[in-house]
Amino acid sequence: MDKRTMIIERASELFAQQGFDATSVQQITDACGISKGSFYLSFKTKESLLFAIFEYFTSKLVERISTVFLEDIQSNERLSEYFFVQFEEIRKYKDFILMQVREQTNPGNEEMMKLINQLSRKSFEILEALYVERYGKSIAVHLPDLFVITGGMIKGYIEIIVMTKTELDFKKLALFMVDRVDSIVSGLNQPFLDKTSLFGFQMECPSVLMTKEELVSWLHTMKRDSANEDMTISLEVIEEELKKEEPRKPVIIGMLSNLEIVEETAEFSHAIRTYLER
């Protein structure tokens, strides 16, 4: 574990136990066994550390969710696993989330809003892949409404997980969620929302559409230059899928969730998404 990650993990534990305001930088450095000078080399302020914790938890959640696309399972099982992972991750960080609710510590700055918007878009793209796999391409027009409805249900159960001592069976809850979404989809008629209504503007698309061969060539270059093992594995999985006559879109999108949080592969991820949407 590198020093920055250690500070993030130790600080999140202290914030959860004592509260954000009551925890001093000195206590954090003592827990990490480092000097204050070493702390300030990684984080300018305690508030910037709090934002880094949000960013860290978000990336861990997306990373874990993306693994559901690697499993050779039925579409209903994959969707169920998606819900299960979310509930389990929320329980893992319950004390930290509860501290935020009590102390209203969310850093309400532009960076935080950008992070929330990025997470919202990633969530939409992951659900899009899951719902298209389960219900077919015709579901596309209903995706914005389904995203809002699903999000409302998830939020309700998250509040129970965080705010009460009720112990929920997440496996049963995840299966229950799949049944509810099935019921909603069976009753869909005219869509109410579109992507513009949901995000304020249409998803951006690169002006140049790349061929599969160009994407694979670009992918090879990134693999050659990559020093990140997780990034290399994600690129290899995408390459294997692109070689197939009918690539599995959910698998590729799952891997893109790992790559989009890395600056040097963000543009490539965008190009792949555009290719898949043709």
Buried (B, 14 or more C-beta within 10 A) or exposed (E): EEEBEBBBBBBBBBBBEEBBEEBEBEBBBEBBEBEEEEBEEBBEEBEEBBBBBBBBBBBEBBBBBBBBBEEEEEBBBBBBBBBBBBBBBBBBBBBBBEBBEEEEBEBEEEEBEEBEEBBBBBBBBBBBBBBBBBBEEEBBEBBBBBBEBBBEBBEEBBEEBBEEEEEEEBBEBBBBBBEEBEEBBEEBEEBEBEBEEBBEEEBEEEEEEBEEEEBBEBBEEBBEEBEBEEBBBBBEBBBEBBEEEEBBBBBBBBBBBBBBBBEEBEEBBBBBBBBEEE
